[in-house]
Amino acid sequence: PAGEPCNECDICRGIDNGSIPDVIEIDAASNNGVDEIRDLRDKVKYMPSVGRYKVYIIDEVHMLTTGAFNALLKTLEEPPSHVIFILATTEMHKLPLTIISRCQNFEFKKITPHKIKERLDHIVSKEKIDIVDEAIEAISLLSDGGLRDAIGMLEQVHSFSEGEITINDVDLVSGSVSIKKIAQLLEKITENKADGIFVLINEFYAEGKDFVKISELLIIFLRDLLIYKKAPEYFETELQKNNKEIYEETS
């Protein structure tokens, strides 16, 4: 009734630990057929056992088949008063307009690199992970506003590294390249040194780097370089401030 969970009552605690049967999470990526949705449709008529509502959370809902969407449509149009559906997706454009028109749309914004780094710092401290600060910053930037992606990348790098996690470990796991290499590539481009450009490209190819990610990093570098030159005070608040020497040399 207060509108916000207290995280202290029995129901809040039960939802947190997964013991409340009134909150059902369904992974649409592995339960995307008509039969699964028909089964869900048959069960929504039952009243909640503990809470005021029965809540169905369908994650990655865009993975449902056309037939499954059609089977869900009538239930979404006239849901029982005791049922709430939460449809979660990262690819809104894949949802049929008939589904979108029957839902309220809430868009979640990207998390800032600063907030992601704060959370990663907390995880690193709690789990006693040996990692340099520069590597945490790189993960925060590469995750592109997704905390789940950042934590996943941290787990991968931790499993990959045998000792202290460095920026090189992050680059190897993510398919990314260091900011120094990006600066070198930009320098060769501006100087019109084709041989130097191809040497770097062949190096990236031999190391199995992701060229789409390299293109994105090049755009980000150019953006940060512009900010460094035109708005140095704002630049100092960004994570990239630790690479100030590189931007000084490039500009």
N, C-alpha and C positions, 0 to 999 in steps of 0.2 A: 504493500500500500504506500510506502514511502517513496517509491519510484527508483530507489537505488538499493542494491544489495548491501546488507549489513555485514555479511561474512562471519556472523557470530551465532545466529540462530541455527536450529537443527536442520532446517531446509537448506539454508545457504551452505552449511558444512557438507550436507549430503550431496548437493549439486557439485561442490568442489571435488569430493572424493569419488563421485560417480555412483553412489548408492541409492540415489533418488530415481525411481523408474519413470517419473513424469518428464524427464528431460532425455530425449533420445537423439543421438547424433548418428547420422547416416553418411557414409562416404559414397558419393555418387559415382566416383571413378570405378569402384568395384561392385557397386549395386545399382547399375544403370539401366536395367531391363524393365519391361512392362510388368513382369511377375512381382518384382520387388515393390514397385509402386502400388500395384493392386493389393498386395499384402498390407502395405502402409495404410491404404485407403480403407481397408476393412477394419483396421485397429483404431482409427481415429475416433470411432463412435464411442469407445469406452471412456468413462470419466476418469480424471486424474485421481490417483490414490492418496497423494499427500498434499500437493500444492493446489493453487487455485486454477492453474492451467496445465495443459499437457503441451510441451514444447518439442517440436521436431526441427532439428538443425540438419539441413541437407548441405553438406560441404561439397565444393566443386560441382555445383548443380548443373553447370554447362555440359557436363559429361553424360547427362541423361540422353537416351535415344529419343527420337521423334515420337515413337509410340509411348514411351514412358511419360514424356511431357503431356501428351494427349490424355493419358490416364490420370495425370495429376491435375489437369486443368479444371475439371468440374469441382474437385475438392477445394481448390484454391478459390474458386469463384464463390462457393457457398460453404465455407468451413464451419464446423460446429463451434458454438460460442465458447467452448472450453479448450479449444485448440489454437495454438499459434505456430505458424511455419516461419522459419528463418532460413532463407536461401542464400548461401554464401558462394561467391564466385570471384575469380580474378579476371574473367573474360566475359564482361557484360554483353558484348556484341554477339556472342554465340547463343544468347537466350532468345527464344521466340517472342515476338512482340505480344502475343496473346498472354504469355506468362508475365512479362514486364508490366503490362497494363493492369494487372491484378495485384500488384505488389507496391509497397512503399519502398522507395529507393534511398538507401543511405550509403554514401560514398566515403570510404575511409582514406584519409590523406597519408602521404608518405611520412615516415618518421625521419627526423633530421639526423644527420651523421653524429651530431653531438649527443643526442639522446641514445642512439644505438651504441656509441662508445661507452657511455655511462653504464648501460646495461651489461655490455661485454666486460667492462672493468669489474663489475660486481661478480659476474660468473667466474672470471679468471681468478679473482681473489678467493672466492668460496671454494672453487675446485682446485686451487693451488696449481694453476697452469703456468708454466714458465714461458713467457712470451714478451717480446720487446714491445714498447709502446707504439713504435712505428708500424708494426704488423697489425695491431688492433685498429689503428687509424685506417690502414689500407682496407681491412675487412669492412669497416664502417662505411667507407666510401663505395666499395665495390658492391655492397648489398643493395644499393639503389633504393633506400628507404624501406626495405623489408627486414624486420627484426628476425623473423624466422629464417630467412636466407642467411643473415649474418651469423646466427647461432649455428646453423648447419655448416657453414663454411669454417667456423671456429672448430667444430667437432672434427671435420675432415682434416684440417691442418694439424690438429692435436694428434690424431691417429697416424698421420703421415710422418710427423717429425719425431726424431728419436731424442732430441735434446731441447735446447731453447728454441722456441719458434721465432723465426726471423721473417723479414719482408720477402726474402727469396722463397721461403716455404709457401707463403701466401700466393706469390706469383705462379709457382709451379702447380699448386692445387687448383687455382681459379682459372688458369689459362691466360692470366693477365701478364702484363709486363711492368717493370718498374717505371717510375716517373722520370728517372734519368734516361732510360731508353727512349721514352716518348719525346723528351727534350732533344735527344740526339737525332731522332727521326725528323722532327720539325726543323732542326738546324740544317740538316741535309736538304730538306725540301726548299727552304728559303734560299739556300746557297746554290740551288739547282745542280746539286752533285748527284747525278743519277747512279753512278757506281756505288756511292756510299748508301744510297737509299736501298738498292737491291741487295747489298751485303746485309743490311739490317733485316730486310724482308725475308731473305733466305735463312737468316739466323732464327727469326720468329717461326718460320715454317718448320725448320729442323727440330725446334723445341716443342712443336705441337701447339702453338699459341692460337687463341681464338681471334681471328682477324676482325670479326664484328665487334668484339670487346675492345680491341686495339683502336678501332675507328671511334668508338664511344669515348675512350680515354683521351684520344687526341682532341676531340671536341671539348671535353671537360678541361683539358690542359689549356686550350686556347681561351676558354671562358675565364678560367682562374688567372691567366696571364693578363687578360683585359681588366679584370677586377683589381689585380695587383698594381697595374699602371694607373688606373683611373680612380680607384677607391681603396687606397692602401689601408685605411682604418678598418674598413669592413673586412678586408682580406685577413687582417690580424685576428679576427674573431673566428675564422674558418679553420678547419683541421689542416688545411694545406699550408698554414703558416710555418710549419716545421720544414717545409721545402722552399723556404724563402730564398735561399742561396741559388737554387736552380732557376727560379723565376728571375732573379737579378741577372744571372748570366745570360739567360735566353732573351730578355728584353734589351 
